Amino acid sequence: MNKTLCLLSSVFLMTALRAAAEPRWTVHEWGTFTSLQNESGEAIGGINTDDEPVPPFVHRLDSSALLTPTEAPPSFFKGAPSCHPDVTMRLETPVVYFHPPAGLAGTQTASVAVNFHGGWLSEFFPDAEAYAPGLKDRTNQFPHLLSSTESGLEWKDLKIGGAWPLTNTSAHVWTSPRAVNAAAVQATGGESEKFLFYRGIAHINAPLKISRDPNSGELLLRSQMENLPADPPLTLDALWLVDIRPGGKIAFRTLPPVRLKHDSRQYLAHTPAAFAPGDFSSSNLEKLKGSLLAALVVEGLYPDEAQALLNTWEVSYFKSPGLRVFFLVPRAWTDFYLPLDISVPADLNRVMVGRIELVTPAQRDGLQEIARASTNEISQAAGRLVASFYGRLFSAITNQSNGAQMQRLNDEMAQVNAGQKPLSSLFSIPKSYQTYLDLGRFRNALILDEAKHHPTEGLASFIAAYRLQACQPLSVSSQPPVVGKL
């Protein structure tokens, strides 16, 4: 018996020594989990909207899974993407950086696998083996997305540390993550980048539920931990309430840390939802960025990685009007919903930002204004918008001899379709449609949610006139296997 114990001890010791001798990589990841919540703190579905479209060379399991950020209505385009009512969360631009051990020379090989519990991993680069039940490109038909949905990506036999050429692009959303001192990676197909990239959509709740007290107007914070194992409470160490006005003035306040609990009825904290007029200032932009940057570095990102995150999401974080709460997501929550495995010894640090968009009184006023409009008013406004669009297009076609004019129109339309220019840069916008645009990034989800809970003739007419209807999910009888752990 003693000999057996001695032998086992020797085996364990040798294994531990070999593991200690292996050089360990440093691997860092950042990304954003985005949700939209109403005044009761309930998630609003249909938020499969893309703030920052990635370049066309990125792989997509279904190119119609996301709405583009264009202000042009779907009625202008055949087969335009539509809201998916089950999408309650956007997984936005996680990137994974590799930092080799000191003194390690030459290229190394590793495999990486990531799974998504409750969602589809729908975009990625470089190419990977992908599993996402029900996604079929360009069918514009989708199954239900459930909290039990499983999907995954696996990058096998990645080469790390070489001096490979990168795909040429000027897209801000892609060049910003590149500005990091990290090792390049190359997939087996030859595609190379400074990071692994992926995105997804999901039917899961944020770990934080934020409601608005109808009497005091305060925001009340509660936990949403229904699916996580009953482990010790998780802490949100850093939170920010941010209000951005049209024109760019910002007000924000940092909130004290809160401990998440499995009891979703207990209030964790409260804070006024509104800011005083004097709290808004353009100079607050740099202060907010500085506060976020410092917290990201404390969590373990290198300064250039933290800066890359903020630069990538500058438009949606800091320039899009609205009321939102940012917080640093507990690692255990990320690992539960988005487990990631690496085949080499590595110290993995995952720093994810939670972003909850809150429905504001101004958005409710806009929805009610549309709801009060008559069918005739909406029909006439939609007719004017369509006439303006096709009138501009017809004018350019009939003047094809003026190649510069045609090229200018094509460039302008491309910028509008990509969300880089407002639709009003081409022609005047009817008031009711401008009210709809003023609802912000998730306007489609907001108007469909309002029509569902408070149906009116005006809302129904508006949705029909501009073809804003949500997709009708199909049932899925079976699900493909999920990527296994390495």
C-alpha positions as CSV (number, residue, x, y, z in Angstrom):
1,M,0.0,0.0,0.0
2,N,2.8,2.4,0.9
3,K,4.6,1.5,-2.4
4,T,1.4,2.3,-4.3
5,L,1.1,5.7,-2.6
6,C,4.7,6.5,-3.3
7,L,4.3,5.6,-6.9
8,L,1.1,7.7,-7.3
9,S,2.9,10.6,-5.5
10,S,5.8,10.3,-8.0
11,V,3.5,10.3,-11.0
12,F,1.6,13.4,-9.7
13,L,4.9,15.2,-9.0
14,M,6.3,14.4,-12.4
15,T,3.1,15.6,-14.1
16,A,3.1,18.8,-12.1
17,L,6.8,19.4,-12.9
18,R,6.1,18.9,-16.6
19,A,3.1,21.3,-16.5
20,A,5.2,23.9,-14.6
21,A,8.0,23.6,-17.2
22,E,5.7,24.2,-20.2
23,P,5.7,27.9,-21.2
24,R,2.3,29.5,-20.6
25,W,0.7,31.9,-23.0
26,T,-1.1,35.0,-22.0
27,V,-4.5,35.2,-23.7
28,H,-6.8,38.2,-23.4
29,E,-10.4,38.6,-24.6
30,W,-12.8,41.5,-24.6
31,G,-16.3,42.0,-26.0
32,T,-19.8,43.4,-25.2
33,F,-23.1,41.8,-24.2
34,T,-25.9,44.2,-25.2
35,S,-29.5,44.1,-24.1
36,L,-32.6,46.4,-24.3
37,Q,-34.9,46.6,-21.2
38,N,-38.2,48.3,-20.8
39,E,-39.4,50.3,-17.7
40,S,-40.2,47.0,-15.8
41,G,-36.7,45.7,-16.5
42,E,-38.0,43.1,-19.0
43,A,-35.9,42.3,-22.0
44,I,-37.3,43.4,-25.4
45,G,-36.8,41.0,-28.3
46,G,-35.9,41.7,-31.8
47,I,-32.5,43.5,-31.2
48,N,-30.6,41.7,-34.0
49,T,-29.4,45.1,-35.2
50,D,-25.8,45.8,-36.3
51,D,-24.3,49.1,-35.1
52,E,-20.9,48.5,-36.8
53,P,-21.0,46.2,-39.8
54,V,-17.8,44.3,-40.2
55,P,-16.0,44.0,-43.6
56,P,-17.3,41.6,-46.2
57,F,-14.4,39.2,-45.8
58,V,-15.8,38.1,-42.4
59,H,-17.5,34.7,-42.4
60,R,-21.2,34.7,-41.8
61,L,-23.5,31.7,-41.2
62,D,-26.4,33.8,-42.4
63,S,-26.0,37.2,-43.9
64,S,-29.6,38.1,-43.2
65,A,-29.4,37.4,-39.5
66,L,-28.7,41.1,-38.7
67,L,-30.4,44.3,-39.6
68,T,-28.0,46.9,-41.1
69,P,-27.8,50.3,-39.5
70,T,-29.3,52.1,-42.5
71,E,-32.1,54.6,-42.0
72,A,-33.7,53.5,-45.2
73,P,-36.8,51.4,-44.5
74,P,-37.0,47.7,-45.5
75,S,-39.7,48.6,-48.1
76,F,-36.8,50.0,-50.2
77,F,-35.1,46.6,-50.5
78,K,-36.2,43.2,-51.6
79,G,-35.5,40.5,-49.0
80,A,-34.3,42.9,-46.3
81,P,-33.5,41.4,-42.9
82,S,-36.2,41.6,-40.2
83,C,-36.4,41.5,-36.4
84,H,-36.2,38.1,-34.8
85,P,-38.5,38.3,-31.8
86,D,-36.4,35.8,-29.8
87,V,-33.2,37.8,-29.9
88,T,-32.8,39.5,-26.5
89,M,-29.1,39.9,-26.5
90,R,-26.3,40.8,-28.9
91,L,-22.8,39.4,-28.4
92,E,-20.8,42.1,-30.0
93,T,-17.3,41.7,-31.3
94,P,-15.4,39.5,-28.8
95,V,-11.8,39.5,-29.9
96,V,-9.1,37.1,-28.5
97,Y,-5.4,38.2,-28.4
98,F,-2.4,35.9,-28.0
99,H,0.8,37.0,-26.2
100,P,3.6,34.4,-26.4
101,P,5.7,33.5,-23.4
102,A,8.9,35.5,-23.0
103,G,11.8,34.0,-25.0
104,L,9.6,31.7,-27.1
105,A,10.8,31.8,-30.7
106,G,9.1,30.8,-33.9
107,T,5.5,30.0,-34.7
108,Q,3.4,27.8,-32.4
109,T,0.3,25.7,-32.9
110,A,-2.9,25.8,-30.9
111,S,-6.6,25.1,-31.2
112,V,-9.4,27.2,-29.8
113,A,-13.1,26.3,-29.2
114,V,-15.9,28.6,-28.0
115,N,-19.5,27.6,-27.3
116,F,-22.6,29.8,-26.8
117,H,-25.3,28.5,-24.4
118,G,-28.5,30.2,-25.5
119,G,-27.3,31.7,-28.8
120,W,-25.9,31.5,-32.3
121,L,-22.3,32.4,-33.0
122,S,-23.1,33.8,-36.5
123,E,-20.0,35.8,-37.6
124,F,-16.3,34.9,-37.2
125,F,-12.8,35.4,-38.6
126,P,-10.6,33.7,-39.6
127,D,-12.5,30.7,-40.9
128,A,-13.5,28.1,-38.3
129,E,-15.7,25.0,-38.0
130,A,-19.1,26.3,-37.0
131,Y,-22.2,24.8,-35.6
132,A,-25.4,26.8,-35.3
133,P,-28.8,25.0,-35.4
134,G,-31.2,26.2,-38.1
135,L,-29.1,29.0,-39.7
136,K,-29.2,28.7,-43.5
137,D,-27.8,31.6,-45.4
138,R,-30.1,33.8,-47.5
139,T,-33.3,32.0,-46.8
140,N,-34.5,34.8,-44.5
141,Q,-36.1,32.1,-42.4
142,F,-35.1,31.3,-38.9
143,P,-35.9,28.8,-36.2
144,H,-36.8,29.8,-32.7
145,L,-33.8,30.9,-30.6
146,L,-34.2,29.5,-27.1
147,S,-32.3,29.6,-23.9
148,S,-31.4,26.0,-24.6
149,T,-30.0,26.6,-28.0
150,E,-26.3,25.6,-28.4
151,S,-23.8,26.7,-31.0
152,G,-20.0,26.8,-31.3
153,L,-16.9,27.6,-33.2
154,E,-13.6,25.7,-33.4
155,W,-10.3,27.0,-34.8
156,K,-8.1,23.9,-35.3
157,D,-4.4,24.0,-35.6
158,L,-3.9,27.7,-35.6
159,K,-0.4,29.0,-36.2
160,I,0.5,31.8,-33.8
161,G,3.4,34.2,-34.0
162,G,4.2,34.5,-37.7
163,A,4.6,37.6,-39.9
164,W,1.7,37.0,-42.2
165,P,0.0,39.7,-44.3
166,L,-3.4,40.9,-43.1
167,T,-6.5,41.5,-45.2
168,N,-6.6,45.0,-46.5
169,T,-9.4,47.1,-45.0
170,S,-10.1,50.6,-43.8
171,A,-13.2,49.7,-41.7
172,H,-12.9,51.4,-38.3
173,V,-14.5,48.4,-36.5
174,W,-11.7,46.2,-37.8
175,T,-8.7,48.4,-37.7
176,S,-9.3,49.5,-34.1
177,P,-8.8,46.0,-32.6
178,R,-5.6,45.7,-34.7
179,A,-3.9,48.5,-32.9
180,V,-2.6,46.1,-30.2
181,N,0.8,44.6,-29.6
182,A,-0.3,40.9,-30.0
183,A,0.9,37.9,-32.0
184,A,-0.7,37.3,-35.4
185,V,-2.7,34.1,-35.9
186,Q,-3.2,32.1,-39.1
187,A,-5.9,29.6,-39.7
188,T,-5.4,26.4,-41.8
189,G,-7.0,28.1,-44.8
190,G,-4.4,30.8,-44.8
191,E,-6.4,33.7,-43.4
192,S,-4.4,35.8,-40.9
193,E,-5.2,38.4,-38.3
194,K,-4.0,40.0,-35.1
195,F,-6.9,38.3,-33.2
196,L,-9.7,35.8,-33.3
197,F,-13.0,37.5,-33.9
198,Y,-16.6,36.3,-33.5
199,R,-20.1,37.7,-32.8
200,G,-23.5,36.3,-32.0
201,I,-27.2,36.7,-31.1
202,A,-28.9,35.1,-28.1
203,H,-32.0,34.5,-26.1
204,I,-30.7,35.1,-22.7
205,N,-31.1,37.7,-20.0
206,A,-28.4,40.2,-18.8
207,P,-27.2,39.4,-15.3
208,L,-28.7,42.8,-14.2
209,K,-32.3,43.8,-14.4
210,I,-33.0,47.5,-14.3
211,S,-36.6,48.9,-13.8
212,R,-37.9,52.4,-13.3
213,D,-39.9,53.3,-10.2
214,P,-43.2,54.9,-11.6
215,N,-43.4,57.1,-8.5
216,S,-39.9,58.3,-7.8
217,G,-38.5,57.9,-11.3
218,E,-35.5,56.1,-9.8
219,L,-33.8,53.2,-11.5
220,L,-33.9,50.0,-9.4
221,L,-31.3,47.3,-9.9
222,R,-31.9,43.6,-9.3
223,S,-30.2,40.3,-10.2
224,Q,-31.1,37.9,-13.1
225,M,-29.2,34.7,-12.3
226,E,-31.9,32.1,-12.9
227,N,-29.7,29.7,-15.0
228,L,-26.4,29.9,-13.2
229,P,-25.5,27.3,-10.6
230,A,-26.0,28.3,-7.0
231,D,-22.4,29.4,-6.4
232,P,-21.3,32.2,-4.2
233,P,-22.7,35.7,-5.1
234,L,-21.0,37.5,-8.0
235,T,-19.9,41.1,-7.8
236,L,-20.3,43.8,-10.4
237,D,-17.3,45.9,-9.4
238,A,-17.8,48.8,-11.8
239,L,-21.0,50.3,-13.2
240,W,-21.8,53.5,-15.1
241,L,-25.1,55.2,-15.9
242,V,-24.7,57.2,-19.1
243,D,-27.1,59.6,-20.8
244,I,-26.2,61.0,-24.2
245,R,-28.2,63.7,-25.9
246,P,-28.5,64.3,-29.6
247,G,-25.6,66.6,-30.5
248,G,-23.2,64.7,-28.3
249,K,-23.5,66.2,-24.8
250,I,-23.0,63.5,-22.1
251,A,-23.9,63.1,-18.5
252,F,-22.8,60.1,-16.5
253,R,-22.3,58.9,-12.9
254,T,-20.4,55.9,-11.6
255,L,-22.5,53.5,-9.4
256,P,-21.3,51.6,-6.4
257,P,-20.4,47.9,-6.7
258,V,-23.3,45.4,-6.3
259,R,-23.4,41.7,-5.4
260,L,-25.6,39.6,-7.7
261,K,-27.8,37.1,-6.0
262,H,-30.2,34.3,-7.0
263,D,-33.1,36.2,-5.4
264,S,-34.3,38.4,-8.3
265,R,-36.9,40.1,-6.0
266,Q,-34.3,41.9,-3.8
267,Y,-33.2,45.3,-4.9
268,L,-29.5,45.7,-5.0
269,A,-29.2,49.4,-5.5
270,H,-31.1,52.5,-6.8
271,T,-30.1,55.7,-8.5
272,P,-32.0,58.7,-10.1
273,A,-32.7,58.0,-13.8
274,A,-32.4,61.7,-14.7
275,F,-29.5,64.1,-14.7
276,A,-29.7,67.9,-14.0
277,P,-29.2,70.1,-17.1
278,G,-25.9,71.3,-15.8
279,D,-24.6,67.7,-15.7
280,F,-24.5,67.5,-19.5
281,S,-21.3,68.5,-21.2
282,S,-19.2,67.6,-24.3
283,S,-16.1,67.5,-22.1
284,N,-17.6,64.5,-20.2
285,L,-16.8,62.3,-23.2
286,E,-13.1,62.0,-22.3
287,K,-13.9,61.7,-18.6
288,L,-16.2,58.7,-19.3
289,K,-13.6,57.1,-21.6
290,G,-10.9,57.6,-19.0
291,S,-13.1,56.0,-16.2
292,L,-13.9,53.0,-18.4
293,L,-10.3,52.6,-19.6
294,A,-9.0,52.6,-16.0
295,A,-11.5,49.9,-14.9
296,L,-10.7,47.7,-17.9
297,V,-7.0,47.8,-17.1
298,V,-7.7,47.0,-13.5
299,E,-9.7,43.9,-14.7
300,G,-6.6,42.7,-16.5
301,L,-6.5,44.1,-20.1
302,Y,-3.4,45.7,-21.3
303,P,-3.8,49.5,-21.9
304,D,-3.7,49.1,-25.7
305,E,-6.3,46.4,-25.5
306,A,-8.6,48.5,-23.4
307,Q,-8.2,51.4,-25.7
308,A,-8.9,49.2,-28.7
309,L,-12.2,48.1,-27.1
310,L,-13.3,51.7,-26.6
311,N,-12.2,52.8,-30.0
312,T,-14.1,50.0,-31.7
313,W,-17.3,50.9,-30.0
314,E,-17.0,54.7,-30.0
315,V,-20.2,55.2,-32.0
316,S,-22.5,52.9,-30.1
317,Y,-20.9,53.6,-26.6
318,F,-20.3,57.3,-26.8
319,K,-22.1,58.9,-29.7
320,S,-25.5,57.3,-30.1
321,P,-28.2,59.2,-28.1
322,G,-29.9,57.3,-25.3
323,L,-29.8,56.1,-21.7
324,R,-27.6,53.1,-21.0
325,V,-25.8,51.3,-18.2
326,F,-22.4,49.8,-18.6
327,F,-20.9,47.3,-16.2
328,L,-18.0,44.8,-16.2
329,V,-19.5,41.3,-16.5
330,P,-18.3,38.8,-13.8
331,R,-16.0,36.2,-15.3
332,A,-18.1,33.3,-14.0
333,W,-21.1,34.6,-15.8
334,T,-19.2,34.8,-19.1
335,D,-17.7,31.3,-18.7
336,F,-21.1,29.8,-18.0
337,Y,-22.8,31.2,-21.2
338,L,-19.7,31.5,-23.4
339,P,-17.1,28.8,-22.4
340,L,-13.8,29.1,-24.2
341,D,-11.1,26.4,-24.4
342,I,-7.5,26.7,-25.6
343,S,-5.3,23.6,-26.2
344,V,-2.0,25.1,-24.9
345,P,-1.2,26.1,-21.4
346,A,-2.4,29.7,-21.0
347,D,-3.4,32.3,-18.5
348,L,-6.8,33.4,-19.9
349,N,-8.3,36.8,-19.0
350,R,-11.8,37.6,-20.3
351,V,-13.0,41.1,-19.7
352,M,-16.5,41.6,-21.1
353,V,-18.6,44.8,-20.9
354,G,-22.4,44.5,-20.2
355,R,-24.4,47.2,-21.9
356,I,-28.1,47.7,-21.1
357,E,-30.1,50.2,-23.2
358,L,-33.0,51.6,-21.2
359,V,-36.3,52.8,-22.8
360,T,-36.6,56.5,-22.1
361,P,-39.7,58.8,-21.7
362,A,-38.6,60.5,-24.9
363,Q,-38.8,57.2,-26.8
364,R,-42.2,56.5,-25.3
365,D,-43.4,59.9,-26.5
366,G,-42.2,59.1,-30.0
367,L,-44.0,55.8,-30.0
368,Q,-47.2,57.4,-28.8
369,E,-46.9,60.1,-31.5
370,I,-46.7,57.4,-34.2
371,A,-49.6,55.5,-32.5
372,R,-51.9,58.5,-32.8
373,A,-51.3,59.1,-36.5
374,S,-54.1,58.1,-38.9
375,T,-53.7,55.4,-41.6
376,N,-54.1,58.1,-44.2
377,E,-51.4,60.3,-42.8
378,I,-49.0,57.4,-42.6
379,S,-49.8,56.2,-46.1
380,Q,-49.3,59.6,-47.6
381,A,-46.0,60.1,-45.8
382,A,-44.7,56.6,-46.9
383,G,-45.7,57.5,-50.5
384,R,-43.7,60.7,-50.4
385,L,-40.7,58.9,-49.0
386,V,-40.8,56.2,-51.7
387,A,-41.4,58.9,-54.4
388,S,-38.4,60.9,-53.2
389,F,-36.2,57.8,-53.2
390,Y,-37.2,56.5,-56.7
391,G,-37.3,60.0,-58.1
392,R,-33.7,60.6,-57.1
393,L,-32.8,57.2,-58.5
394,F,-34.7,57.8,-61.8
395,S,-33.1,61.2,-62.2
396,A,-29.6,59.6,-62.0
397,I,-30.5,56.8,-64.4
398,T,-31.9,59.2,-67.0
399,N,-28.7,61.3,-66.8
400,Q,-26.3,58.4,-67.2
401,S,-24.3,60.6,-69.5
402,N,-23.2,62.4,-66.4
403,G,-21.0,59.6,-65.0
404,A,-19.9,61.8,-62.1
405,Q,-23.5,62.3,-61.0
406,M,-24.3,58.6,-61.1
407,Q,-21.2,57.7,-59.2
408,R,-21.9,60.3,-56.5
409,L,-25.4,58.9,-56.0
410,N,-24.1,55.4,-55.8
411,D,-21.5,56.5,-53.2
412,E,-24.2,58.3,-51.2
413,M,-26.6,55.4,-51.2
414,A,-23.8,53.0,-50.2
415,Q,-23.0,55.3,-47.2
416,V,-26.7,55.5,-46.3
417,N,-27.1,51.8,-46.5
418,A,-24.0,51.3,-44.3
419,G,-25.4,53.7,-41.7
420,Q,-22.6,56.2,-42.4
421,K,-24.9,59.0,-43.6
422,P,-28.5,59.9,-42.6
423,L,-31.3,59.4,-45.1
424,S,-32.0,63.1,-44.9
425,S,-28.7,63.7,-46.8
426,L,-30.5,62.5,-49.9
427,F,-33.9,64.1,-49.5
428,S,-36.4,65.4,-47.0
429,I,-37.9,63.0,-44.5
430,P,-41.6,63.0,-43.5
431,K,-42.2,63.9,-39.9
432,S,-43.6,60.6,-38.8
433,Y,-40.7,58.6,-40.3
434,Q,-38.2,61.0,-38.6
435,T,-40.0,60.3,-35.3
436,Y,-39.4,56.6,-35.9
437,L,-35.7,57.3,-36.7
438,D,-35.3,59.3,-33.5
439,L,-36.2,56.1,-31.5
440,G,-32.5,55.1,-32.1
441,R,-30.7,51.9,-32.9
442,F,-33.4,49.5,-31.7
443,R,-36.3,51.4,-33.2
444,N,-37.7,48.3,-35.0
445,A,-37.7,46.3,-31.8
446,L,-39.3,49.2,-29.9
447,I,-42.1,49.8,-32.4
448,L,-43.0,46.1,-32.6
449,D,-42.9,45.7,-28.9
450,E,-45.2,48.7,-28.5
451,A,-47.6,47.3,-31.1
452,K,-47.7,44.0,-29.3
453,H,-48.6,45.4,-25.9
454,H,-50.5,48.6,-26.9
455,P,-51.9,47.9,-30.4
456,T,-53.3,50.9,-32.4
457,E,-54.3,51.5,-35.9
458,G,-51.5,54.0,-36.3
459,L,-48.8,51.5,-35.2
460,A,-50.2,48.7,-37.4
461,S,-50.4,51.1,-40.4
462,F,-46.8,52.3,-39.9
463,I,-45.4,48.8,-39.6
464,A,-47.2,47.7,-42.7
465,A,-46.3,50.8,-44.8
466,Y,-42.6,50.4,-44.2
467,R,-42.6,46.6,-44.0
468,L,-41.2,46.4,-40.4
469,Q,-42.9,43.1,-39.5
470,A,-40.8,40.6,-37.5
471,C,-39.8,37.3,-39.0
472,Q,-41.9,34.3,-38.0
473,P,-39.5,31.7,-36.5
474,L,-39.8,28.1,-37.7
475,S,-39.7,25.1,-35.4
476,V,-36.5,23.0,-35.2
477,S,-36.9,19.2,-34.7
478,S,-33.3,18.5,-34.0
479,Q,-30.1,20.3,-33.1
480,P,-26.6,19.5,-34.5
481,P,-23.8,18.7,-32.1
482,V,-21.9,21.4,-30.2
483,V,-18.2,21.9,-30.5
484,G,-16.5,19.7,-27.9
485,K,-14.0,20.9,-25.4
486,L,-10.3,20.6,-26.4
